Amino acid sequence: MILLESPSTNAAFNLAMEQYIFDCLDNRQEYFMIWQNKNAVIIGKNQNTIKEINQSFIQKNDIQVIRRLSGGGAVYHDLGNINYTFIVNETDSRMNLKLFTKIVSDTLNKLGIHSEISGRNDILIDGKKFSGNAQYHKNHRVMHHGTLMFHSDLSVLANALNVSENKIQSKGIESVRSRVANICDYLSEPLTLGEFKQKFLDTLFEDIHTTSYDLTPNDIQNILKIKHNIYDTWQWNFGYSPDYMITKSHRFENCGEIELCINVEKGIITSFHTYGDYFSSKPQSELSSILEGCPYRTDKIQKALQNVNLNDYFSGLSTQQFVNYFFS
């Protein structure tokens, strides 16, 4: 087994690094990557990003939102979280998520952390989730990755994944929210995250021959290309979402009740309608023609409206209020 540790805490870089190892390094070898991300929400490949995140909280707190190659649900990462990735040859047993979750759970049990496997892909302590896992398969290879929440900020996790009550109808796979816990609260003796990570690695590979691999400048250059072309793009992280419809309603002081009905396909607004008891001097069809065809993202909506007087369509409402409402 070849061990790699990421030199970065940028989520887009680390997901690009996973893909580079999987697609570009010697496929006769098997790899284990360990990595950390600063604040980020990682979305499953088949999920609707907008439906999984609290977008206003995400923006205010500079939290990355990145889609991964594997399926499963959305997870929150921060520097109190350790991530691991197995990249190995495919066998019947290795296509089973539980094989890898058992390996990790058994390792933790050897360290005195009494964990148990739940469902297909979660590991629990005291009935609370601290590790979620997912897999990606291609060309008879398996990428299995998971999280280990050591001392993550659970309040930020709760807020980042606290989806609004807006009605969003989508074909995307929804996350199942679980009670969560940090490993550090269940240790028999205090350990720093670095000490825990080293004990975890030593125990995981105590009977397996390993060699370490440091990324070369050429490796890093290629990873950055993948990052730039895929994981940095709105098209992948948001636009890849399944088609969906959003309906929301809110009463604004000095304006009235505004109900929005928005259809989004491949991240693009395909229809936009409003209803309510507000006053307007121009027909809503004009506003619809401005917004239809626009990507459903804050900067594009702001740009589309930069020369528009919103008071013509919603008397008493500012453009910023409208944009904030759009993404609340």
FIGUNU-657491 format. One record per residue: residue number from 1; residue in three letters; x, y, z of N, C-alpha, C in turn. Coordinates in steps of 0.2 Angstrom, whole numbers, always signed. Each point is the difference from the previous one (the first is absolute). Layout:
<marvexs>
  seke  vexlum     nx     ny     nz    cax    cay    caz     cx     cy     cz
   NUM     ALA      X      Y      Z      X      Y      Z      X      Y      Z
...
</marvexs>
This chain:
<marvexs>
  seke  vexlum     nx     ny     nz    cax    cay    caz     cx     cy     cz
     1     MET     +4     -6     +0     -4     +6     +0     +4     +6     +0
     2     ILE     -1     +5     -4     +4     +6     -1     -4     +6     +4
     3     LEU     +3     +3     +5     -3     +5     +4     +2     +7     -3
     4     LEU     -6     +4     +0     +1     +7     -3     -3     +5     +5
     5     GLU     +3     +5     +2     -4     +5     +4     +0     +7     -4
     6     SER     -6     +2     +0     -1     +6     -4     +4     +6     +3
     7     PRO     +3     +4     -4     +3     +6     +2     -4     +6     +1
     8     SER     -7     -1     -1     -4     +6     -1     -7     -1     +5
     9     THR     -3     +5     +2     -6     +0     +4     -6     +3     -4
    10     ASN     +1     +0     -7     -5     +3     -4     -4     -6     -3
    11     ALA     -6     +0     +1     -5     -5     -2     +1     -2     -8
    12     ALA     +0     +5     -4     +0     -1     -7     +7     -3     -2
    13     PHE     +5     +2     +3     +7     -3     -1     +0     -8     +2
    14     ASN     -3     -1     +6     +0     -7     +2     -4     -5     -4
    15     LEU     -6     +3     -2     -4     -5     -4     +3     -1     -7
    16     ALA     +4     +6     -2     +3     -1     -7     +6     -5     +1
    17     MET     +3     +0     +6     +6     -4     +2     -3     -8     +0
    18     GLU     -5     -1     +3     -3     -7     +0     -1     -2     -7
    19     GLN     -3     +4     -5     -2     -2     -6     +7     -1     -4
    20     TYR     +5     +4     +1     +6     -1     -3     +4     -6     +2
    21     ILE     +0     -2     +6     +2     -6     +2     -4     -6     -3
    22     PHE     -6     +1     +0     -4     -6     -3     +1     -1     -8
    23     ASP     +0     +6     -3     +0     +0     -7     +7     -1     -3
    24     CYS     +5     +3     +3     +6     +2     -3     +6     -4     +3
    25     LEU     +0     -2     +6     +6     -4     +3     -1     -7     -2
    26     ASP     +6     -3     +1     +0     -7     -2     -5     -5     +2
    27     ASN     -5     -2     -4     -6     -4     +2     +2     -7     +2
    28     ARG     +6     -2     +0     +2     -6     +3     +2     +0     +7
    29     GLN     +0     +6     +3     +1     +1     +7     -6     +2     +4
    30     GLU     +0     -1     +6     -6     +2     +4     +2     +6     +5
    31     TYR     -4     +4     +1     +2     +7     +4     -5     +1     +6
    32     PHE     +3     +4     +4     -4     +2     +6     +2     +8     +1
    33     MET     -5     +4     +0     +1     +7     +0     -3     +3     +7
    34     ILE     +3     +4     +3     -3     +3     +6     +1     +7     -1
    35     TRP     -5     +4     +2     -1     +7     -2     -5     +4     +5
    36     GLN     +1     +6     +0     -5     +4     +4     -2     +6     -4
    37     ASN     -6     +3     +1     -3     +6     -3     -1     +5     +5
    38     LYS     +1     +6     -2     -3     +6     +4     -7     +0     -2
    39     ASN     -4     +4     +3     -7     +0     +0     -3     -1     -7
    40     ALA     -4     -6     -1     -2     -2     -6     -6     -4     +1
    41     VAL     -5     +0     -5     -5     -5     -1     +1     -4     -6
    42     ILE     +0     -6     +1     +2     -5     -6     -7     -3     -2
    43     ILE     -2     +1     -6     -6     -2     -2     +0     -7     -4
    44     GLY     -4     -4     +1     +0     -7     -4     -1     +2     -7
    45     LYS     +2     -5     -5     +0     +1     -7     -7     +1     -2
    46     ASN     -5     -3     +3     -7     +0     -3     -5     +4     +4
    47     GLN     +3     +5     +4     -4     +4     +4     -1     +7     -3
    48     ASN     -6     +3     +2     -1     +7     -2     +3     +5     +5
    49     THR     +5     +3     -2     +4     +4     +5     -4     +5     +4
    50     ILE     -4     +4     -4     -5     +5     +3     -4     -3     +6
    51     LYS     -2     -6     -1     -5     -3     +5     +4     -3     +6
    52     GLU     +7     +0     -1     +4     -3     +6     +3     +5     +4
    53     ILE     +0     +6     -2     +4     +5     +4     -4     +6     +2
    54     ASN     +2     +3     +6     -2     +7     +2     +4     +5     -4
    55     GLN     -3     +2     -5     +5     +4     -5     +2     +7     +3
    56     SER     -5     +3     +4     +2     +7     +3     +5     -1     +5
    57     PHE     +0     -6     +4     +5     -1     +5     +7     -2     -3
    58     ILE     -1     -4     -5     +6     -2     -4     +4     +6     -3
    59     GLN     -4     +5     -3     +4     +6     -2     +3     +4     +5
    60     LYS     -4     +1     +5     +2     +5     +6     +6     -3     +3
    61     ASN     +1     -7     +0     +6     -3     +4     +5     -2     -4
    62     ASP     +0     +1     -7     +5     -2     -5     +2     -7     +1
    63     ILE     -6     -4     -1     +1     -7     +0     +0     -3     -7
    64     GLN     +5     -4     -2     +0     -2     -7     -6     -6     -1
    65     VAL     -3     +0     -6     -4     -5     -2     +2     -4     -6
    66     ILE     +2     -6     +1     +3     -4     -5     -4     -6     -1
    67     ARG     -1     -2     -7     -3     -7     -1     +6     -5     -1
    68     ARG     -2     -6     +3     +5     -5     -1     -2     -5     -6
    69     LEU     +4     -5     -1     -1     -5     -5     -5     -5     +2
    70     SER     +0     -2     +6     -4     -5     +3     -7     +2     +2
    71     GLY     -4     -5     +1     -7     +2     +2     -1     +1     +7
    72     GLY     -6     -1     +3     -1     +1     +7     -2     +7     +2
    73     GLY     +1     +2     +7     -3     +6     +2     +5     +5     +1
    74     ALA     -2     +6     +2     +4     +6     +1     +3     -1     +7
    75     VAL     +7     +2     +0     +3     +0     +7     +4     +7     +1
    76     TYR     +1     +2     +6     +4     +6     +1     +7     -2     +3
    77     HIS     +5     +3     -3     +7     +0     +2     +3     +6     +3
    78     ASP     +4     -1     +5     +4     +6     +3     +6     -3     +2
    79     LEU     +5     +4     +3     +6     -2     +2     +0     -5     +6
    80     GLY     -6     -1     +3     -1     -5     +5     -2     -6     -2
    81     ASN     +1     -1     -7     -3     -6     -3     +6     -3     -4
    82     ILE     +1     -7     +0     +5     -3     -4     -4     -4     -5
    83     ASN     +3     +0     -7     -3     -4     -5     +5     -5     -3
    84     TYR     -3     -6     -2     +4     -5     -2     -3     -3     -7
    85     THR     +5     -2     -4     -2     -3     -7     +4     -6     -1
    86     PHE     -4     -6     -1     +3     -6     -3     -1     +0     -8
    87     ILE     +5     -1     -4     +0     -1     -7     +3     -6     -1
    88     VAL     -4     -5     -2     +2     -7     -1     -3     -4     -6
    89     ASN     +2     -6     -1     -3     -4     -5     -7     -2     +2
    90     GLU     -4     -1     -5     -7     -2     +1     +0     -8     +1
    91     THR     -4     -2     +5     -2     -7     +1     -7     +0     +3
    92     ASP     -3     -6     +0     -7     +0     +2     -1     +3     +7
    93     SER     +5     -2     +5     +0     +3     +7     +1     +7     +0
    94     ARG     +5     +3     -4     +2     +7     +0     -6     +4     -2
    95     MET     -5     -2     -4     -5     +4     -2     -5     +1     +5
    96     ASN     +1     -4     +6     -5     +1     +6     +3     +5     +5
    97     LEU     -4     +5     +1     +2     +6     +4     +2     -3     +7
    98     LYS     -3     -5     +2     +1     -2     +7     +7     -3     +1
    99     LEU     +3     -3     -5     +7     -2     +1     +4     +5     +2
   100     PHE     +0     +6     -3     +4     +6     +2     -2     +3     +7
   101     THR     -6     +0     +1     -3     +3     +6     +2     -5     +6
   102     LYS     +0     -6     -1     +3     -5     +5     +7     +1     +2
   103     ILE     +4     +1     -6     +7     +1     +1     +1     +6     +5
   104     VAL     -3     +5     -2     +1     +6     +4     -3     -1     +7
   105     SER     -6     -3     +1     -3     -1     +7     +5     -4     +4
   106     ASP     +2     -5     -3     +5     -5     +4     +6     +4     +2
   107     THR     +3     +4     -4     +6     +4     +2     -2     +4     +6
   108     LEU     -6     +4     -1     -2     +4     +6     -1     -4     +6
   109     ASN     -3     -6     +0     -1     -4     +6     +7     -2     +3
   110     LYS     +5     -1     -4     +6     -2     +2     +3     +6     +4
   111     LEU     -2     +6     -2     +3     +6     +4     -5     +2     +6
   112     GLY     -4     -5     +2     -5     +1     +5     -6     +5     -1
   113     ILE     -1     +1     -6     -6     +4     -2     -5     -5     -3
   114     HIS     -5     -1     +5     -5     -5     -2     -6     +2     -5
   115     SER     +2     -2     -6     -5     +2     -6     -4     -6     -2
   116     GLU     -5     +2     -4     -4     -5     -3     -2     +2     -7
   117     ILE     -1     -4     -5     -2     +1     -7     -8     +1     +0
   118     SER     -2     +5     -3     -7     +1     -1     -2     +1     -7
   119     GLY     -5     -4     -2     -3     +0     -7     +6     -2     -5
   120     ARG     +0     +4     -6     +5     -2     -5     +7     +3     +1
   121     ASN     +0     +6     +3     +6     +4     -1     +1     +5     +6
   122     ASP     -3     -1     +6     +2     +4     +6     +3     -4     +5
   123     ILE     +4     +4     +4     +3     -3     +6     -2     +4     +6
   124     LEU     -2     -3     +5     -3     +4     +6     +4     -1     +6
   125     ILE     -1     +5     +5     +3     -1     +7     -7     +2     +4
   126     ASP     -1     -4     +5     -6     +1     +4     -6     +2     -4
   127     GLY     -1     -3     -6     -6     +1     -4     +0     +6     -4
   128     LYS     +6     +4     +0     +1     +6     -3     +5     -1     -6
   129     LYS     -2     +3     -6     +5     -1     -6     +6     +5     +1
   130     PHE     +6     -3     -1     +6     +4     -1     +4     -2     -6
   131     SER     -3     -4     -4     +4     -2     -6     -5     -2     -6
   132     GLY     +0     +3     -5     -4     -2     -6     +4     -2     -6
   133     ASN     -2     -5     -4     +4     -2     -5     -3     -1     -7
   134     ALA     +3     +0     -5     -2     +0     -7     +5     -3     -5
   135     GLN     -3     -3     -5     +4     -3     -5     -1     +2     -7
   136     TYR     +6     +0     -4     -1     +1     -7     +4     -5     -4
   137     HIS     -3     -3     -5     +3     -6     -4     +1     +2     -7
   138     LYS     +6     -2     -3     +1     +2     -7     +6     -5     -2
   139     ASN     -1     -3     -6     +6     -4     -3     +2     -5     +5
   140     HIS     -4     -4     +3     +2     -5     +5     +4     +3     +6
   141     ARG     -1     +6     +2     +4     +3     +5     -6     +3     +5
   142     VAL     +2     +0     +7     -5     +3     +5     +4     +6     +3
   143     MET     -4     +5     +1     +2     +6     +4     -5     -1     +6
   144     HIS     +2     -1     +6     -4     +0     +6     +3     +6     +4
   145     HIS     -4     +4     +2     +2     +6     +5     -5     +1     +5
   146     GLY     +3     +2     +6     -4     +1     +6     +2     +6     +4
   147     THR     -4     +2     +5     +2     +5     +5     +1     -3     +7
   148     LEU     +4     +4     +4     +1     -2     +7     -1     +7     +3
   149     MET     -5     +1     +3     -1     +6     +4     +3     +0     +7
   150     PHE     +6     +4     +1     +4     -1     +6     -2     +6     +5
   151     HIS     +0     +6     -2     -3     +6     +4     -3     +5     -5
   152     SER     -4     -2     -4     -3     +5     -5     -5     +4     +4
   153     ASP     -1     +6     -3     -5     +5     +3     -7     -2     -2
   154     LEU     -3     -3     +5     -7     -3     -2     -5     +5     -1
   155     SER     +1     +6     +3     -5     +6     -1     +1     +2     -7
   156     VAL     +6     +1     -3     +0     +2     -7     -2     -6     -5
   157     LEU     +1     -6     +2     -3     -5     -4     -7     +0     +0
   158     ALA     -4     +1     +5     -7     +0     +1     -3     +6     -4
   159     ASN     +4     +6     +0     -3     +6     -4     +2     -1     -7
   160     ALA     +5     -3     -2     +2     +0     -7     -5     -5     -4
   161     LEU     -2     -5     +3     -4     -5     -3     -7     +1     +3
   162     ASN     -2     +6     +3     -7     +1     +2     -4     +3     -6
   163     VAL     -3     -4     -4     -3     +2     -6     -7     +4     +2
   164     SER     -1     +5     -4     -6     +4     +1     -6     -4     -1
   165     GLU     -6     +3     +2     -6     -3     +0     -3     +1     -7
   166     ASN     +3     +3     -5     -3     +1     -6     -1     -7     -4
   167     LYS     -5     +0     -4     -2     -6     -3     +4     -1     -6
   168     ILE     +4     -5     +0     +5     -1     -6     -2     -7     -2
   169     GLN     -3     -1     -6     -1     -6     -3     +5     -2     -5
   170     SER     +3     -6     +2     +6     -2     -4     +1     -7     -1
   171     LYS     +3     -3     -5     +1     -7     +0     +7     -2     +3
   172     GLY     +3     +5     +3     +7     -2     +3     -1     -4     +6
   173     ILE     +6     -4     +2     +0     -4     +6     +1     +5     +6
   174     GLU     -5     -1     +5     +1     +4     +6     +4     -3     +5
   175     SER     +3     +4     +4     +4     -2     +6     -5     -2     +6
   176     VAL     +2     -5     +3     -3     -2     +6     +3     +3     +6
   177     ARG     -3     +5     +4     +3     +3     +6     +1     -4     +6
   178     SER     +5     -1     +3     +1     -4     +5     +3     +4     +6
   179     ARG     -1     -3     +6     +4     +3     +6     +7     -1     -1
   180     VAL     +4     +5     +2     +7     -1     -1     +4     +1     +6
   181     ALA     +7     -3     +0     +4     +1     +6     +7     +1     -3
   182     ASN     +4     +2     +5     +8     +0     -1     +3     -5     +3
   183     ILE     +5     -3     -3     +4     -5     +3     +4     +2     +6
   184     CYS     +2     +6     +1     +4     +2     +5     -4     +0     +7
   185     ASP     -7     +0     +0     -4     +0     +6     +0     -8     +2
   186     TYR     +3     -4     -3     -1     -7     +2     +7     -4     +1
   187     LEU     +5     +4     +0     +7     -2     +1     +1     -2     +8
   188     SER     +4     -5     +1     +1     -2     +7     +6     +5     +3
   189     GLU     +4     +3     -5     +5     +5     +2     +0     +5     -5
   190     PRO     +2     +6     +2     +0     +6     -5     +5     -1     -5
   191     LEU     -2     +1     -7     +5     +0     -5     -2     +6     -5
   192     THR     +6     +3     -2     -1     +5     -6     -2     -3     -6
   193     LEU     -3     +3     -5     -2     -3     -6     +6     -3     -3
   194     GLY     +6     +3     +0     +6     -3     -3     +2     -6     +3
   195     GLU     -1     +0     +7     +2     -7     +3     -5     -5     -2
   196     PHE     -6     +2     +0     -5     -5     -2     +1     -3     -7
   197     LYS     +1     +5     -5     +1     -2     -7     +6     -5     +0
   198     GLN     +5     +1     +3     +6     -4     +0     -2     -7     +3
   199     LYS     -3     +0     +6     -2     -7     +3     -5     -4     -5
   200     PHE     -4     +4     -3     -5     -3     -5     +4     -3     -6
   201     LEU     +5     +3     -3     +3     -2     -5     +5     -6     +2
   202     ASP     +3     +0     +6     +4     -5     +2     -4     -6     +1
   203     THR     -6     +0     +3     -4     -6     +1     -3     -2     -6
   204     LEU     -2     +4     -4     -3     -2     -7     +4     -5     -4
   205     PHE     +7     +2     +0     +4     -3     -4     +6     -4     +3
   206     GLU     -2     -2     +7     +5     -4     +4     +2     -7     -4
   207     ASP     -4     -2     -4     +1     -7     -3     +1     +1     -7
   208     ILE     +0     +6     -3     +1     +1     -7     +6     +4     -2
   209     HIS     +4     -3     -5     +5     +4     -2     -2     +6     -4
   210     THR     +3     +6     +2     -1     +6     -3     +6     +4     -2
   211     THR     -1     +4     -5     +5     +5     -2     -3     +7     -1
   212     SER     +4     +5     +1     -3     +7     +0     +2     +3     -7
   213     TYR     -4     +4     -2     +1     +3     -7     -2     +8     +1
   214     ASP     +5     +4     -2     -1     +7     +0     -1     +2     -7
   215     LEU     -5     +5     -1     -2     +2     -6     +6     +4     -3
   216     THR     +1     -1     -7     +5     +4     -3     -3     +6     -3
   217     PRO     +5     +5     -2     -3     +6     -3     -5     -1     -6
   218     ASN     +2     -5     -4     -4     -2     -5     -7     -3     +2
   219     ASP     +0     -4     +5     -6     -2     +3     -5     +6     +2
   220     ILE     +3     +4     +4     -4     +6     +2     -2     +4     -6
   221     GLN     +4     +1     -5     -3     +4     -6     -6     -3     -3
   222     ASN     +0     -7     +0     -5     -4     -3     -6     +0     +4
   223     ILE     +1     +0     +7     -6     +1     +5     -3     +6     -1
   224     LEU     +4     +6     -1     -3     +6     +0     -4     +1     -7
   225     LYS     +2     -3     -5     -4     +0     -6     -7     -3     +1
   226     ILE     +0     -6     +3     -6     -3     +2     -5     +4     +4
   227     LYS     +4     +3     +5     -4     +5     +5     -3     +6     -4
   228     HIS     +4     +3     -4     -2     +5     -4     -6     -1     -5
   229     ASN     +1     -6     -3     -5     -2     -6     -7     -3     +3
   230     ILE     +1     -3     +6     -6     -3     +3     -2     +3     +7
   231     TYR     +4     -1     +5     -2     +1     +7     -1     +8     +2
   232     ASP     +3     +4     -4     -1     +7     +1     -6     +3     -4
   233     THR     -3     -4     -4     -5     +3     -4     -7     -1     +3
   234     TRP     -4     +6     -1     -7     +0     +2     -4     -6     -4
   235     GLN     +2     -1     -6     -4     -5     -4     +0     -7     +3
   236     TRP     +6     -2     +3     +0     -6     +3     -3     +0     +7
   237     ASN     +2     +5     +4     -2     +0     +7     -8     +2     +1
   238     PHE     -3     +4     -5     -7     +2     +1     -4     -2     -6
   239     GLY     +3     +1     -6     -3     -1     -6     -2     -7     -2
   240     TYR     +4     -5     +3     -1     -7     -1     -6     -3     +3
   241     SER     -3     +4     +5     -6     -2     +4     -5     -2     -5
   242     PRO     -4     -5     +2     -6     -2     -4     -5     +6     +0
   243     ASP     -4     +0     -5     -5     +5     -1     -5     +1     +6
   244     TYR     -2     +6     +2     -4     +1     +6     -4     +6     -1
   245     MET     -5     +0     +5     -5     +6     +0     +0     +3     +7
   246     ILE     +1     +6     +1     +0     +3     +6     -7     +5     +1
   247     THR     -3     -1     +5     -6     +5     +2     +2     +2     +7
   248     LYS     -1     +7     +1     +1     +3     +6     -5     +6     +1
   249     SER     -1     +2     +6     -5     +5     +1     +2     +4     +6
   250     HIS     +0     +7     +0     +2     +4     +6     -3     +7     -1
   251     ARG     -2     +2     +6     -3     +7     +0     +5     +5     +2
   252     PHE     +1     +5     -4     +4     +6     +1     -3     +6     +2
   253     GLU     +2     +3     +6     -3     +6     +2     +1     +6     -5
   254     ASN     -5     +3     -1     +0     +6     -6     -1     -3     -7
   255     CYS     -1     -6     +0     +0     -3     -7     -6     -5     -1
   256     GLY     +0     -5     +5     -6     -5     -1     +3     -7     +0
   257     GLU     -5     -4     -2     +2     -8     +0     +3     -1     -7
   258     ILE     +6     -3     -1     +2     -2     -6     +2     -8     +0
   259     GLU     -3     -3     -5     +1     -7     -1     +4     -1     -6
   260     LEU     +5     -4     +0     +4     -1     -5     -1     -8     -3
   261     CYS     +0     -1     -6     +0     -6     -3     +5     -1     -5
   262     ILE     +5     -4     +1     +6     +0     -5     +2     -7     -2
   263     ASN     +0     -1     -6     +3     -6     -3     +7     +0     -2
   264     VAL     +4     -5     +2     +7     +1     -2     +2     -7     -3
   265     GLU     +3     +1     -6     +3     -6     -4     +7     +1     -1
   266     LYS     +4     -5     +2     +7     +0     -1     +3     +7     +3
   267     GLY     -3     +2     +5     +3     +6     +4     -3     +6     -3
   268     ILE     -4     +0     -5     -2     +6     -4     -8     +1     +1
   269     ILE     -2     +6     +2     -7     +2     +1     -4     -1     -7
   270     THR     -4     -4     +0     -4     -1     -6     -7     +3     +0
   271     SER     -3     +1     +6     -6     +4     +1     +0     +3     +7
   272     PHE     -3     +6     +0     +0     +4     +6     -7     +4     +0
   273     HIS     -3     -1     +6     -7     +3     +1     -1     +2     +7
   274     THR     -3     +6     +1     -2     +2     +6     -7     +1     +1
   275     TYR     -2     +0     +6     -7     +1     +2     +0     +3     +7
   276     GLY     -6     +4     +1     +0     +3     +7     -4     +6     +0
   277     ASP     -1     +4     +5     -4     +6     +1     +4     +6     -1
   278     TYR     +6     +0     -2     +5     +6     -1     -3     +4     -6
   279     PHE     +3     +6     -1     -2     +5     -5     +6     +0     -5
   280     SER     -2     +1     -6     +5     +1     -5     -2     +4     -6
   281     SER     +4     +4     -3     -1     +4     -6     +1     -3     -7
   282     LYS     +4     -6     +1     +2     -3     -7     -2     -7     +1
   283     PRO     -2     -4     -6     -2     -7     +1     +6     -4     +2
   284     GLN     -2     -5     +4     +5     -5     +2     +3     -4     -6
   285     SER     -3     +0     -5     +3     -4     -6     +6     +3     -2
   286     GLU     +1     +7     +1     +6     +3     -2     +6     -2     +5
   287     LEU     -1     -1     +6     +5     -2     +5     +1     -8     -2
   288     SER     -5     -4     -2     +1     -7     -1     +5     +0     -6
   289     SER     -1     +4     -5     +4     +0     -6     +8     +2     +1
   290     ILE     +1     +4     +6     +6     +2     +2     +4     -6     +3
   291     LEU     -4     -4     +4     +3     -5     +5     +0     -7     -4
   292     GLU     -4     -1     -4     +0     -7     -3     +6     +0     -5
   293     GLY     +3     -6     +1     +7     -1     -4     +6     +2     +4
   294     CYS     -1     +3     +6     +5     +2     +5     +2     -6     +4
   295     PRO     +6     -1     +1     +2     -5     +5     -2     +1     +7
   296     TYR     -2     -5     +4     -3     +1     +7     +6     +1     +4
   297     ARG     +3     +6     +0     +5     +1     +5     +0     +8     +1
   298     THR     +3     +2     +6     -1     +6     +3     +3     +6     -5
   299     ASP     +6     -1     -2     +4     +5     -4     -4     +1     -7
   300     LYS     -3     -6     -3     -3     +1     -6     -7     +4     +0
   301     ILE     -3     -2     +6     -7     +4     +1     +2     +7     +1
   302     GLN     +5     +2     +4     +1     +7     +2     +2     +3     -7
   303     LYS     +4     -3     -4     +2     +3     -6     -6     +1     -5
   304     ALA     -5     -5     +0     -5     +1     -4     -5     +6     +2
   305     LEU     +0     +1     +6     -4     +5     +3     +3     +7     +1
   306     GLN     +6     +1     -2     +4     +6     +2     -3     +6     -3
   307     ASN     -3     +0     -6     -3     +6     -3     -8     -1     +1
   308     VAL     -2     -4     +4     -8     +0     +1     -2     +3     +6
   309     ASN     -5     +4     +0     -3     +3     +5     -6     -5     +3
   310     LEU     +2     -3     +6     -4     -5     +2     -7     +3     +3
   311     ASN     +0     +6     +1     -6     +3     +3     -5     +0     -6
   312     ASP     +2     +0     -6     -5     -1     -6     -4     -6     +1
   313     TYR     +3     -5     +3     -3     -7     +0     -3     -2     +7
   314     PHE     +4     +3     +5     -2     -1     +7     +0     +6     +4
   315     SER     -5     +4     +0     +0     +7     +3     +2     -1     +8
   316     GLY     +6     +4     +2     +2     +0     +6     +5     -5     +2
   317     LEU     +3     -4     -5     +5     -5     +1     +6     +2     -4
   318     SER     +6     -1     +4     +6     +2     -4     +3     -6     -3
   319     THR     +5     +1     -5     +3     -5     -3     +4     -5     +4
   320     GLN     +3     +2     +5     +4     -4     +5     -5     -4     +4
   321     GLN     -6     +3     +2     -5     -4     +4     -2     -6     -5
   322     PHE     -1     +1     -6     -3     -5     -5     +6     -5     -1
   323     VAL     +6     +2     -1     +5     -5     -1     +1     -5     +7
   324     ASN     +0     +4     +5     +0     -4     +7     -5     -5     +0
   325     TYR     -6     +2     -2     -6     -4     +1     +0     -6     -5
   326     PHE     +3     +1     -6     +1     -5     -5     +4     -6     +3
   327     PHE     +5     +2     +4     +5     -6     +2     -1     -1     +7
   328     SER     -5     +2     +4     -1     -1     +7     -2     -7     +1
</marvexs>
